[in-house]
Each structure stands twice: as structure tokens, then as C-alpha cells.
Amino acid sequence: MWNNLSSIFREQARMPLLVSNPWNSTKQNPVQLTSEKQGWRESSATLVEKYGKCREVAGRGKFGIVFVSCRKKDDGPGEELYAVKKFQRQPKETERMCIRRSTAEFCVSSALLHPNVIGTFDLLKDAKGNYCEVMEFCSGGDLYSLLRLVGKLKWQEADCFFKQMMRGVEYIHEMGVAHLDLKPKHLLLAGDGVLKVSGFGHSECVRLAWERNIHMVSGIRGEGPYIAPEEYTNERFDGHAVDIWACGIIYMAMITGCPLWRTAKKSKDVSYARYLKERWQQEGFGPIESLHRVGSPTH
């Protein structure tokens, strides 16, 4: 089984690790697929032994459920918390397909080492045979929950989060990866206010270390207003460009309290059609606060 898993891992996810890592170059040695830090080693230690028991549910997504696990510290009193994502097989998905998807997501996220990107530590099976991805735990929840709780943010708060988000996205792009599913639910908040980009289930390597140009991607990935219009109209498109679109929509949601439209399709959304019309006016847009908004936050 291990040889089979290793071959899938190499086939699916080796490419992002070939991209240079400027942030990490002075911090520690390059990522090694077989290092203990990355978790890819044969070990008799179980999920519970290494990271403690999974407790309450922290979140649910299309590809799995995220639990909070807790274990005692090895070097003193206190406890360490982890976020454990248990991957779920999708309808009509074979076990091999699920393994390929799980390892691909793990390999991308574990190769990204940046203060504004979620830390990913390990991938292993639980007692029931489910593949689990172990990540750092962010006690502040996610941006979506914050917006639902307080509504729109002050511009200083929105600017602070936006700057951190863009630093994380810039680094991800420098590593040759397109996220392709940026939204408030995938922006986690640490207890000290640091924002971290997460949710790499749809991510794709679009540029290798020796390449200058990125590869185009295809297929609609994200959700709702965060999906760029070219995803609906073009067979292939720039994955980095659609990430930047999503960042802009997220910023508007932080400033106004919710997205300005539900879908970026002129024929299906009056608010988006109005945006397309008004953006060509010579006088430009009115203040952000005066813009018409969709009724509630979206993801």
C-alpha cells in the first residue's frame, strides 16, 4: 500500500515543490518529501498518538470535515491544538481517486511556507481508514464568520486583512500555484489577528521553476461572486488573474458587509449588469458605501 501511495504522491504533487521558495530560503532547508516534518514516513504512530483526539467540528467543506484535535505538550505543561481535515470520498469517486486528490492537496499546501498561508504538517490515516490532513489551528475562526457577526469592517481593519491576504496570494503565485477558490471561508484568522490563506482543494500548479509563463487552467472552481467572469465564458483562462478578481470581491465584501452581486454573469445578475454599464461612465463610480449590495454575506 505504501509503495502505491508513494507513486501517486510523486505523480500528482511533485510539481509545486520544484518552484523556488524565496521566503523559505533563509529560514530552513528546502522541503523534502521524505522528511519527518512533512509527515511522509512509515510510522506506527497513529493520528491520536501524534496529534491527540479529534474533538468538536471546526468547519465543513465540499471535500471533508475539519475537526479540532488536542494533545499534551511534550516539553512542558499545556496543550497543543491542531486542525484535522478528514477527507471524504465524493459521489462516484473511487478510493484511488480520493487518495490522488488528498495527496495532491497535501503536497501543494505543505510546500507553502509563509506567515499568511496556513501551515500543513502531516497526512495520515485515522482508525477508520480516512485520510486526514493535519494543519495549524487558527483560534480566530474565518473571515466569513467575522463578517456575519459584525457586518462591514472599518476601512483600517479591511485594509489590514487585505494587505495580509495579498501577501499570501502573492507568495502562492510566486511559487507557481493558482489557488482558484479564494473566498472569506478560506481566510482563517489566528488569535493575534494574522490572516492565513487556506483551502487548497482546487489549487493547481501553473508554472514550474524553470518556466517564465504560466499554464492556462480550465473549469469553474470557486463559489458565487468570487468566480471571475472569464471562468464562465472562456474555455481556458489565467488562474492567477481569477485569484486577483476574488481578492477584489473579498475586499468589497469587507468594506460593504456583503458581496455586490451573486454571480458575475450579465444575463443572470442585475447588480453585475449595472456594474458593467457604470464602469464605462466618465465620472466613474460613486463612493463604495453608496453601492447597491446583495442582501447577505456569501461564503
Residue frames relative to the residue before (quaternion, step in Angstrom):
aa qw qx qy qz dx dy dz
M 1.0000 0.0000 0.0000 0.0000 0.00 0.00 0.00
W 0.6590 0.5271 -0.3195 0.4311 3.56 0.96 -0.90
N 0.6424 0.5173 -0.3267 0.4614 3.60 0.99 -0.80
N 0.6382 0.5261 -0.3164 0.4644 3.55 1.04 -0.81
L 0.6668 0.4998 -0.2915 0.4698 3.57 0.94 -0.92
S 0.6495 0.5266 -0.3195 0.4457 3.57 0.98 -0.82
S 0.6552 0.5083 -0.3184 0.4594 3.60 0.98 -0.82
I 0.6330 0.5117 -0.3297 0.4782 3.58 1.03 -0.75
F 0.6317 0.5478 -0.3197 0.4458 3.55 0.96 -0.90
R 0.6853 0.4767 -0.2905 0.4678 3.60 0.85 -0.96
E 0.6730 0.5184 -0.3003 0.4337 3.57 0.92 -0.90
Q 0.7598 0.4295 -0.2134 0.4390 3.55 0.82 -1.01
A 0.8710 0.2161 -0.0234 0.4405 3.53 0.73 -1.01
R 0.4064 0.7294 -0.4824 0.2647 3.60 1.14 0.22
M 0.6082 0.6398 -0.3560 0.3066 3.58 1.00 -0.78
P 0.6693 0.4978 -0.3497 0.4266 3.67 0.74 -0.83
L 0.6428 0.5463 -0.3297 0.4239 3.58 1.08 -0.61
L 0.6095 0.5615 -0.3511 0.4359 3.59 1.25 -0.24
V 0.5694 0.5891 -0.3836 0.4262 3.56 1.26 -0.18
S 0.5339 -0.6498 0.4342 0.3227 3.58 -0.94 0.86
N 0.2317 -0.7772 0.5777 0.0926 3.55 -1.13 0.70
P 0.1783 -0.8379 0.5039 0.1109 3.63 0.15 1.22
W 0.6434 0.5298 -0.3405 0.4351 3.60 1.00 -0.74
N 0.7345 0.4476 -0.2297 0.4554 3.54 0.99 -0.89
S 0.5218 0.7062 -0.4011 0.2612 3.58 1.14 -0.52
T 0.7495 0.3625 -0.2110 0.5122 3.58 1.08 -0.64
K 0.6161 0.5902 -0.3322 0.4021 3.56 1.28 -0.11
Q 0.7910 -0.1373 0.1458 0.5781 3.56 0.88 -0.92
N 0.6914 -0.4619 0.3344 0.4437 3.57 -1.27 0.07
P 0.6332 -0.5312 0.3864 0.4093 3.61 -1.19 0.45
V 0.6236 -0.5566 0.4003 0.3755 3.54 -1.22 0.55
Q 0.1068 -0.7748 0.6212 0.0495 3.55 -0.97 0.88
L 0.4891 -0.6974 0.4379 0.2875 3.55 -0.78 1.02
T 0.7454 0.3956 -0.2247 0.4873 3.58 1.07 -0.62
S 0.4331 0.7170 -0.4633 0.2894 3.60 1.22 0.14
E 0.5827 -0.5791 0.4370 0.3663 3.54 -1.19 0.51
K 0.5903 0.5862 -0.3715 0.4122 3.58 1.06 -0.69
Q 0.7203 0.4300 -0.2525 0.4822 3.59 0.96 -0.83
G 0.5114 -0.6964 0.3943 0.3130 3.59 1.23 -0.11
W 0.5872 0.5926 -0.3821 0.3976 3.60 1.22 -0.13
R 0.4578 0.6210 -0.5084 0.3825 3.52 0.14 1.35
E 0.5026 -0.6207 0.4926 0.3456 3.55 -1.13 0.51
S 0.1461 0.7866 -0.5812 0.1489 3.54 -0.74 1.04
S 0.4285 -0.6991 0.5115 0.2569 3.53 -1.10 0.71
A 0.4877 0.6691 -0.4326 0.3568 3.59 1.26 -0.15
T 0.3315 -0.7508 0.5415 0.1821 3.56 -0.90 0.93
L 0.7047 -0.4366 0.3445 0.4406 3.54 -1.33 0.13
V 0.6745 0.4949 -0.2953 0.4615 3.58 0.90 -0.91
E 0.6605 0.5140 -0.3140 0.4482 3.60 0.95 -0.83
K 0.7280 0.4410 -0.2434 0.4652 3.58 0.96 -0.81
Y 0.8427 0.1618 -0.0294 0.5126 3.57 0.90 -0.93
G 0.5805 -0.6145 0.3675 0.3877 3.58 1.22 0.17
K 0.6536 -0.5213 0.3837 0.3922 3.54 -1.35 0.12
C 0.4562 -0.6539 0.5311 0.2868 3.54 -1.15 0.71
R 0.2013 -0.7969 0.5633 0.0837 3.55 -0.83 1.03
E 0.8494 -0.0623 0.0510 0.5216 3.58 -0.70 -1.05
V 0.5475 -0.5933 0.4857 0.3353 3.52 -1.33 0.43
A 0.2434 -0.7862 0.5551 0.1203 3.58 -0.85 1.01
G 0.7983 -0.1456 0.1080 0.5743 3.60 1.15 -0.48
R 0.2253 -0.7526 0.6051 0.1294 3.52 -1.32 0.40
G 0.0132 -0.8007 0.5987 -0.0163 3.55 -1.01 0.81
K 0.7451 -0.4070 0.2891 0.4422 3.53 -1.34 0.00
F 0.7938 0.3473 -0.1566 0.4740 3.57 0.93 -0.89
G 0.8344 -0.0636 0.0442 0.5457 3.62 1.15 -0.02
I 0.4336 -0.6534 0.5554 0.2767 3.52 -1.41 0.00
V 0.2609 -0.7674 0.5706 0.1320 3.57 -0.97 0.92
F 0.1156 -0.7868 0.6058 0.0269 3.54 -0.83 1.10
V 0.3742 -0.6653 0.5834 0.2774 3.54 -1.32 0.25
S 0.0974 -0.7861 0.6086 0.0459 3.58 -0.81 1.02
C 0.1542 -0.7961 0.5832 0.0481 3.54 -1.17 0.60
R 0.0565 0.7839 -0.6165 0.0467 3.56 -1.00 0.87
K 0.5620 -0.6014 0.4501 0.3462 3.54 -1.21 0.55
K 0.5197 -0.6361 0.4712 0.3212 3.55 -1.08 0.73
D 0.4746 -0.6848 0.4801 0.2743 3.56 -1.08 0.74
D 0.7827 0.3636 -0.1594 0.4794 3.57 1.07 -0.74
G 0.8280 -0.0070 -0.0214 0.5603 3.57 1.07 0.61
P 0.7033 -0.4408 0.3247 0.4534 3.59 -1.27 -0.10
G 0.6203 0.5539 -0.4081 0.3766 3.53 -1.27 0.36
E 0.3696 -0.7237 0.5463 0.2029 3.52 -1.34 0.11
E 0.2863 -0.7218 0.6025 0.1845 3.54 -1.30 0.45
L 0.2234 -0.7783 0.5774 0.1049 3.56 -0.94 0.94
Y 0.0739 -0.7769 0.6249 0.0205 3.54 -1.13 0.79
A 0.3312 -0.6777 0.6076 0.2488 3.53 -1.29 0.41
V 0.0930 -0.8059 0.5847 0.0065 3.58 -0.70 1.11
K 0.1571 -0.7896 0.5905 0.0571 3.55 -0.58 1.19
K 0.1699 -0.7798 0.5981 0.0733 3.54 -0.63 1.18
F 0.3310 -0.7692 0.5166 0.1785 3.56 -0.49 1.24
Q 0.1926 -0.7750 0.5948 0.0922 3.54 -1.07 0.81
R 0.4671 -0.6578 0.5089 0.3001 3.56 -1.01 0.81
Q 0.3771 -0.7268 0.5366 0.2042 3.52 -0.99 0.92
P 0.6539 -0.4934 0.3724 0.4362 3.60 -1.20 0.36
K 0.8370 0.1314 -0.1523 0.5089 3.56 -0.98 0.94
E 0.5355 0.6095 -0.4156 0.4111 3.60 1.20 0.36
T 0.3555 -0.7287 0.5446 0.2144 3.58 -0.84 0.97
E 0.6668 -0.4878 0.3653 0.4289 3.56 -1.29 0.24
R 0.6432 0.5256 -0.3256 0.4518 3.58 0.99 -0.80
M 0.6400 0.5144 -0.3218 0.4714 3.59 0.99 -0.79
C 0.6431 0.5183 -0.3182 0.4653 3.57 1.02 -0.80
I 0.6377 0.5191 -0.3208 0.4700 3.58 1.01 -0.81
R 0.6507 0.5192 -0.3152 0.4557 3.58 0.93 -0.88
R 0.6699 0.4945 -0.2962 0.4680 3.57 0.93 -0.89
S 0.6684 0.5129 -0.2997 0.4476 3.57 0.92 -0.92
T 0.7006 0.4622 -0.2771 0.4676 3.57 0.86 -0.94
A 0.6111 0.5458 -0.3542 0.4507 3.59 1.08 -0.67
E 0.6642 0.4908 -0.3032 0.4755 3.59 0.91 -0.89
F 0.6558 0.5179 -0.3138 0.4508 3.58 0.94 -0.88
C 0.6770 0.5113 -0.3093 0.4295 3.55 0.87 -0.92
V 0.6377 0.5056 -0.3307 0.4779 3.59 1.02 -0.73
S 0.7359 0.4458 -0.2573 0.4400 3.59 0.65 -1.09
S 0.6776 0.4971 -0.3074 0.4462 3.62 0.98 -0.74
A 0.6440 0.5189 -0.3219 0.4609 3.59 1.23 -0.40
L 0.6402 0.5205 -0.3196 0.4660 3.59 1.26 -0.27
L 0.0081 0.8095 -0.5824 0.0730 3.57 -0.55 1.21
H 0.3366 0.7189 -0.5209 0.3141 3.55 -0.11 1.33
P 0.5921 -0.6067 0.3880 0.3617 3.63 -1.01 0.70
N 0.7553 0.3593 -0.2010 0.5099 3.61 1.13 -0.58
V 0.6161 0.4456 -0.3695 0.5341 3.56 1.20 0.67
I 0.5432 -0.6448 0.4249 0.3295 3.56 -0.88 0.94
G 0.3943 -0.7144 0.5292 0.2326 3.58 -1.00 0.83
T 0.1161 -0.7901 0.6010 0.0324 3.57 -0.88 1.00
F 0.2186 -0.8534 0.4702 0.0525 3.56 -0.60 1.18
D 0.8414 -0.0029 0.1136 0.5284 3.57 0.80 -0.95
L 0.0963 -0.7438 0.6554 0.0890 3.52 -1.38 0.35
L 0.2293 0.7667 -0.5632 0.2060 3.56 -0.60 1.13
K 0.5512 -0.6181 0.4508 0.3332 3.55 -1.31 0.19
D 0.3681 -0.6841 0.5717 0.2639 3.55 -1.23 0.52
A 0.7612 -0.3919 0.2518 0.4512 3.58 -1.30 -0.02
K 0.7035 0.4510 -0.2620 0.4828 3.61 1.15 -0.57
G 0.5935 -0.6056 0.3582 0.3907 3.57 1.26 0.07
N 0.4785 0.6582 -0.4468 0.3718 3.59 1.26 0.19
Y 0.4140 -0.6873 0.5310 0.2725 3.58 -0.98 0.80
C 0.0965 -0.8122 0.5753 -0.0099 3.54 -0.87 1.07
E 0.2131 -0.7585 0.6065 0.1065 3.55 -0.96 0.94
V 0.2122 -0.7981 0.5571 0.0873 3.57 -0.69 1.12
M 0.0143 -0.8117 0.5809 -0.0589 3.57 -0.74 1.13
E 0.6166 -0.5044 0.4245 0.4304 3.55 -1.28 0.11
F 0.3968 -0.7189 0.5255 0.2225 3.54 -1.11 0.74
C 0.1794 -0.7738 0.6020 0.0815 3.57 -0.93 0.97
S 0.3067 -0.8134 0.4712 0.1491 3.56 -0.30 1.29
G 0.6375 0.5654 -0.3314 0.4049 3.60 1.19 -0.33
G 0.5266 -0.6387 0.4165 0.3760 3.59 1.24 0.04
D 0.5588 -0.5843 0.4514 0.3776 3.58 -1.12 -0.67
L 0.6813 -0.5137 0.3457 0.3905 3.53 -1.29 0.38
Y 0.5960 0.5760 -0.3596 0.4286 3.58 1.05 -0.69
S 0.6782 0.4817 -0.2885 0.4740 3.58 0.88 -0.94
L 0.6272 0.5366 -0.3342 0.4550 3.57 1.05 -0.73
L 0.6737 0.4892 -0.3002 0.4655 3.59 0.92 -0.88
R 0.6315 0.5160 -0.3345 0.4723 3.59 1.03 -0.66
L 0.6804 0.5044 -0.2847 0.4489 3.57 1.06 -0.74
V 0.8296 0.2288 -0.0828 0.5025 3.60 0.76 -1.02
G 0.4616 -0.6553 0.4756 0.3624 3.62 1.19 -0.25
K 0.8039 -0.2243 0.1669 0.5249 3.57 -1.03 -0.71
L 0.4198 -0.6983 0.5289 0.2374 3.54 -1.21 0.62
K 0.5600 -0.5316 0.4899 0.4047 3.54 -1.27 0.26
W 0.6087 -0.5966 0.3620 0.3775 3.57 -1.04 0.71
Q 0.6047 0.5509 -0.3686 0.4416 3.61 1.09 -0.59
E 0.6610 0.4953 -0.3015 0.4763 3.58 1.02 -0.82
A 0.6564 0.5126 -0.3082 0.4598 3.56 0.94 -0.91
D 0.6565 0.5115 -0.3127 0.4579 3.58 0.96 -0.86
C 0.6367 0.5338 -0.3229 0.4533 3.58 1.02 -0.82
F 0.6827 0.4645 -0.2859 0.4863 3.59 0.89 -0.92
F 0.6408 0.5343 -0.3299 0.4417 3.58 0.98 -0.83
K 0.6436 0.5232 -0.3219 0.4565 3.58 0.96 -0.86
Q 0.6674 0.4874 -0.3053 0.4731 3.59 0.94 -0.83
M 0.6284 0.5352 -0.3306 0.4576 3.58 0.99 -0.84
M 0.6922 0.4795 -0.2871 0.4566 3.58 0.87 -0.94
R 0.6012 0.5380 -0.3657 0.4641 3.60 1.09 -0.58
G 0.6681 0.4931 -0.2998 0.4696 3.57 0.95 -0.87
V 0.6740 0.4889 -0.2957 0.4683 3.59 0.92 -0.91
E 0.6187 0.5392 -0.3447 0.4556 3.59 1.00 -0.77
Y 0.6596 0.5011 -0.3044 0.4703 3.57 0.94 -0.88
I 0.6343 0.5298 -0.3273 0.4581 3.59 0.94 -0.88
H 0.6714 0.4871 -0.2930 0.4755 3.58 0.96 -0.87
E 0.6273 0.5300 -0.3374 0.4603 3.60 1.01 -0.75
M 0.6697 0.4876 -0.2905 0.4789 3.56 1.13 -0.60
G 0.5608 -0.6441 0.3690 0.3666 3.58 1.29 0.10
V 0.5827 0.5771 -0.3595 0.4451 3.57 1.25 0.36
A 0.1979 -0.7251 0.6434 0.1450 3.57 -1.17 0.68
H 0.4261 -0.7280 0.4734 0.2538 3.60 -0.74 1.02
L 0.0990 -0.8743 0.4623 0.1101 3.57 0.96 -1.04
D 0.7768 0.2287 -0.1817 0.5580 3.62 1.17 0.20
L 0.2048 0.7951 -0.5418 0.1799 3.58 0.90 0.91
K 0.2252 0.7333 -0.6122 0.1919 3.55 -0.95 1.00
P 0.7014 -0.4910 0.2958 0.4236 3.63 -1.14 0.40
K 0.6354 0.5396 -0.3443 0.4320 3.62 1.01 -0.68
H 0.7055 0.4337 -0.2589 0.4971 3.59 1.18 -0.47
L 0.6003 0.4899 -0.3779 0.5067 3.57 1.25 0.37
L 0.1254 -0.8314 0.5411 0.0177 3.55 -0.19 1.35
L 0.2720 -0.7677 0.5665 0.1256 3.54 -1.19 0.66
A 0.3280 -0.7321 0.5666 0.1884 3.55 -0.78 1.05
G 0.6937 -0.4985 0.3259 0.4050 3.55 -1.25 0.30
D 0.7091 0.4349 -0.2556 0.4927 3.60 1.15 -0.55
G 0.6453 -0.5664 0.3118 0.4070 3.59 1.25 0.31
V 0.4777 0.6588 -0.4529 0.3642 3.60 1.23 0.06
L 0.2939 -0.7546 0.5660 0.1545 3.56 -0.90 0.99
K 0.0754 -0.8050 0.5884 -0.0009 3.56 -0.97 0.92
V 0.3801 -0.7184 0.5426 0.2122 3.55 -0.87 1.03
S 0.0125 0.7935 -0.6069 0.0435 3.59 -0.90 0.95
G 0.6730 0.5440 -0.3419 0.3664 3.57 -1.30 -0.29
F 0.2027 0.8258 -0.4984 0.1693 3.58 0.59 1.14
G 0.2828 0.8043 -0.4844 0.1964 3.60 1.17 0.48
H 0.7478 0.3508 -0.2043 0.5254 3.60 1.13 -0.60
S 0.4408 0.7365 -0.4376 0.2679 3.60 1.25 -0.10
E 0.1075 -0.7933 0.5988 0.0237 3.52 -1.22 0.58
C 0.4183 -0.6696 0.5518 0.2686 3.55 -1.10 0.75
V 0.0817 -0.8393 0.5375 -0.0012 3.59 -0.56 1.18
R 0.7878 0.1430 -0.1107 0.5888 3.59 1.25 -0.04
L 0.2929 -0.7466 0.5734 0.1671 3.55 -0.93 0.95
A 0.7210 -0.4874 0.2785 0.4063 3.56 -1.25 0.43
W 0.7395 0.4154 -0.2290 0.4776 3.59 1.01 -0.77
E 0.6116 0.5636 -0.3431 0.4366 3.60 1.28 0.00
R 0.3630 -0.7263 0.5430 0.2143 3.56 -1.12 0.68
N 0.7587 0.3411 -0.1745 0.5268 3.56 0.99 -0.86
I 0.4259 -0.6963 0.5155 0.2611 3.55 -1.13 0.64
H 0.4660 -0.6439 0.5286 0.2980 3.54 -1.29 0.45
M 0.4755 -0.6577 0.5032 0.2970 3.55 -1.07 0.72
V 0.2568 -0.7504 0.5894 0.1537 3.58 -1.20 0.52
S 0.2148 -0.7741 0.5826 0.1230 3.57 -1.26 0.23
G 0.7087 0.4617 -0.3338 0.4160 3.54 -1.27 0.40
I 0.4561 -0.6771 0.5070 0.2764 3.56 -1.00 0.84
R 0.1704 -0.8293 0.5296 0.0525 3.59 -0.72 1.09
G 0.7816 0.4208 -0.2177 0.4058 3.58 0.52 -1.18
E 0.5072 -0.6311 0.4921 0.3198 3.56 -1.21 -0.61
G 0.9001 0.0437 -0.0070 0.4335 3.51 -1.25 0.69
P 0.8588 -0.1023 0.0784 0.4958 3.58 -0.91 -0.91
Y 0.6238 0.5631 -0.3383 0.4235 3.60 1.20 -0.35
I 0.5356 0.5878 -0.4099 0.4468 3.59 1.30 -0.02
A 0.3980 -0.7293 0.5080 0.2274 3.59 -0.74 1.06
P 0.6131 -0.5947 0.3693 0.3660 3.63 -1.05 0.69
E 0.6414 0.5402 -0.3482 0.4190 3.63 1.00 -0.67
E 0.5502 0.5986 -0.4062 0.4170 3.58 1.19 -0.32
Y 0.6722 0.4762 -0.2869 0.4891 3.59 1.18 -0.58
T 0.7846 0.3907 -0.1659 0.4519 3.57 0.99 -0.83
N 0.7534 0.3734 -0.2045 0.5011 3.61 1.07 -0.64
E 0.4957 -0.6503 0.4859 0.3086 3.56 -1.04 0.76
R 0.7790 0.0593 -0.0239 0.6238 3.59 1.09 -0.77
F 0.0126 -0.8150 0.5769 -0.0527 3.56 -1.03 0.79
D 0.6145 -0.5558 0.4335 0.3544 3.54 -1.38 0.27
G 0.3697 -0.7628 0.4886 0.2066 3.60 -0.49 1.19
H 0.6291 0.5254 -0.3382 0.4623 3.60 1.06 -0.66
A 0.6454 0.5344 -0.3233 0.4397 3.58 0.99 -0.81
V 0.6736 0.4762 -0.3159 0.4687 3.61 0.94 -0.78
D 0.5770 0.5541 -0.3795 0.4648 3.61 1.16 -0.45
I 0.6609 0.5016 -0.3074 0.4660 3.59 0.95 -0.87
W 0.5930 0.5487 -0.3570 0.4688 3.59 1.05 -0.71
A 0.6746 0.4998 -0.2987 0.4537 3.58 0.83 -0.99
C 0.6257 0.5385 -0.3399 0.4505 3.60 1.01 -0.76
G 0.6550 0.5128 -0.3117 0.4592 3.57 0.98 -0.80
I 0.6569 0.4968 -0.3080 0.4763 3.58 0.97 -0.84
I 0.6253 0.5300 -0.3339 0.4654 3.59 1.04 -0.75
Y 0.6421 0.5162 -0.3315 0.4598 3.60 0.95 -0.81
M 0.6532 0.5045 -0.3178 0.4666 3.60 0.93 -0.85
A 0.6331 0.5246 -0.3316 0.4626 3.58 1.05 -0.72
M 0.6406 0.5155 -0.3270 0.4657 3.60 1.05 -0.72
I 0.7007 0.4801 -0.2707 0.4531 3.60 0.96 -0.87
T 0.7808 0.3404 -0.1673 0.4965 3.58 0.95 -0.89
G 0.5518 -0.6262 0.3901 0.3889 3.60 1.20 -0.36
C 0.7933 -0.0273 0.0127 0.6081 3.59 1.22 -0.30
P 0.6618 -0.5234 0.3462 0.4102 3.62 -1.20 0.40
L 0.5275 -0.6503 0.4578 0.2989 3.56 -1.22 0.52
W 0.7815 0.0330 -0.0465 0.6213 3.60 1.27 -0.24
R 0.5266 -0.6504 0.4568 0.3016 3.54 -1.29 0.32
T 0.7961 -0.0087 0.0159 0.6049 3.57 1.13 -0.62
A 0.4136 -0.7239 0.5028 0.2282 3.58 -0.97 0.86
K 0.4511 0.6319 -0.4894 0.3970 3.55 0.69 1.18
K 0.4613 -0.7304 0.4374 0.2496 3.55 -0.52 1.24
S 0.7075 0.4866 -0.2671 0.4374 3.57 0.93 -0.87
K 0.7682 0.3738 -0.1836 0.4862 3.59 1.19 -0.42
D 0.7738 0.2649 -0.1591 0.5530 3.61 1.21 -0.13
V 0.3897 -0.7482 0.4957 0.2065 3.57 -0.52 1.23
S 0.6485 0.5310 -0.3235 0.4393 3.59 0.96 -0.83
Y 0.6665 0.4805 -0.3050 0.4815 3.58 0.97 -0.80
A 0.6189 0.5324 -0.3405 0.4664 3.59 1.04 -0.75
R 0.6404 0.5154 -0.3232 0.4688 3.60 1.01 -0.77
Y 0.6223 0.5388 -0.3338 0.4594 3.57 1.03 -0.76
L 0.6582 0.5120 -0.3122 0.4552 3.59 0.90 -0.89
K 0.6680 0.4973 -0.2976 0.4667 3.56 1.03 -0.76
E 0.7460 0.4460 -0.2350 0.4352 3.58 0.77 -1.04
R 0.5899 0.6011 -0.3852 0.3772 3.60 1.07 -0.48
W 0.6712 0.4821 -0.3013 0.4757 3.60 1.22 -0.36
Q 0.4880 0.6643 -0.4453 0.3497 3.60 1.20 -0.09
Q 0.5694 -0.6421 0.3954 0.3274 3.55 -0.95 0.88
E 0.6942 0.4846 -0.2858 0.4490 3.57 0.98 -0.80
G 0.4525 -0.7124 0.4390 0.3083 3.59 1.25 -0.17
F 0.7020 -0.4581 0.3457 0.4217 3.55 -1.31 -0.27
G 0.5045 -0.5954 0.5197 0.3476 3.50 -1.32 0.29
P 0.7362 -0.3796 0.2854 0.4822 3.60 -1.26 -0.08
I 0.6259 -0.5586 0.3859 0.3837 3.57 -1.09 0.70
E 0.6584 0.5475 -0.3163 0.4083 3.58 0.92 -0.91
S 0.6898 0.4869 -0.2814 0.4560 3.61 1.16 -0.51
L 0.5037 0.6750 -0.4223 0.3352 3.59 1.24 -0.18
H 0.5249 -0.6203 0.4868 0.3205 3.54 -1.15 0.71
R 0.1604 -0.8182 0.5500 0.0489 3.58 -0.91 0.93
V 0.5238 -0.5696 0.5255 0.3536 3.51 -1.32 0.41
G 0.6501 -0.6226 0.2938 0.3217 3.56 -1.05 0.76
S 0.8227 0.0685 -0.0116 0.5642 3.62 0.99 -0.61
P 0.6272 -0.5397 0.3954 0.3988 3.59 -1.21 0.45
T 0.1967 -0.7758 0.5908 0.1022 3.55 -1.16 0.64
H 0.8548 -0.2108 0.1135 0.4605 3.56 -0.70 1.20
